[in-house]
């Protein structure tokens, strides 16, 4: 047993490019609180964080980039080519990650927690779990994903695959095995079925949450959380509200559900706005944000932002980053009243937030920032 009364902790693991992160996000859609332990490991070695100096002491300052941060690409090439170096790195990082995971589990208000970690079975995180889920894919599929989707060189991809512990050992320890060689839709069905077996009283896909917001003297607004079954509607809405600048198909939206959540805004009987955002490494990033010109931005935009923040706060987010289209950038009073500042990524002051901004910010876009909580995980020392 995990030792967290009233909570069920699922450990999610599997080798690289087998779909762990996609499955984690799917479980989040189903109501779980999810933790990416590997992303926390990146935080551990950020400048000023607890693991930063021990890593430099062990491996040398040649790992530093011009900003004084540890270059994770250089570090990865070192440790994935040397098993002893990898073990030394894990000895530094794992205890801090374990402490952070335990804190997040205790603070979570959800009763089901999913901890994703590629080294779950080799670390003390395993002892925190009530069940072990393992994602599995053929090596050919892994290689295609690493080269085609992540842009790795084939030799680097093969090195990553072969440096990891045998997948069969993970499967042998599994409570649930999720096979991921096919489409995203097939994966959704498999995850839903596994969730239903674990929680028979739960709906396979919970009903969308609707929040009505009547506005004096105008049409009432309502907010609806998009679900995979709404993929065709979301695709049509994005195409219409972007005025054809962005066109999406149902299948593309289904794929996107493996990365983000969607929020739909209705005015009366018509959909007039939408937002697509993701929470990663305790930072919310809203890249898709659209409003129909007929919807008053001073009323509609705060509704979308407030709901994104509410949902993100449930996931213990530390900060919200919003990258609006040009037609929504100029509403200075609305952004200010909603607590957002227009900022540059390098001005955020916390490395994890800056990294999130650079990772997510579309080329040429503006960024608005709001801090959601002050009690941060792995606060720099």
Secondary structure, DSSP 4 states (H G I P E B T S, - for coil): --S-TT-EEEEEE-STTSSHHHHHHHHHHTT-EEEEHHHHHHHHTSTTSTTHHHHHHHH-GGGB-TTS-B-HHHHHHHHTT-HHHHHHHHHHHHHHHHHHHHHHHHH--SSEEEEE-TTTTTSGGGGG-SEEEEEE--HHHHHHHHHHTT---HHHHHHHHHHSPPHHHHHHT-SEEEE-SS-HHHHHHHHHHHHHHH-TTS-SSPPPPEEEE--TTS--EEEEE--GGGHHHHHHHHHHHTTTSS---HHHHHHHTTT-EEEEEEETTEEEEEEEEEEETTEEEEEEEEE-TTS-HHHHHHHHHHHHHHHHHHTT-SEEEE---HHHHT-HHHHHHTT-EE--GGGS-SHHHHHHHHHHPPTT---EEEE--SS-TT---
